[in-house]
């Protein structure tokens, strides 16, 4: 997440941050739980990295930037809600860009039974950064509506959105609660 964030907005100042991850840093949490089970002392570093807002905190520290940030998770629809949050922030203050950073890895083995069917347990994970600016040359329309009778997509929401960005064609992703469209 930090790599794509830096690559996308390295020289952009006075921006707001929306970091989003469905699962956060569960790998660190699992390591802490293993330490507890073994009656070993907990690592303060692992603890500080296990919280959901660690990535925006690290990004701000690396940039020496105190810009406000939002960290969010919304299940399998996390990326869609991050796009919505970033749009609302840009709409409220069009003069300040908003950087969306999304990242996730497959759930650790301990939580595998709770993974959505679309999640590939052998995937490396995904990280995506998108910079929203009011004067952008490329525009996107993102919409969501109740699902109805449609079957859920066989890919993750991030895979669908990345496909839209790469191909430039409208896309649609269907989850359990909502259907999201990218135009």
Secondary structure, 3 states (H helix, E strand, C coil): CHHHHHHHHCCCCCCEEEEECCCCCHHHHHHHHHHHHCCCCCCHHHHHHHCCCHHHHHHHHHHCCCCCEEEECCHHHHHHHHHHHHHHHHHHCCCCCEEEEEEECCCCHHHHHHCCCCCCCCCCCEEEEEEECCCCCCCCCEEEEECCCCCCCCCCHHHHHHHHHHHCCCEEEECCCEEEEEC
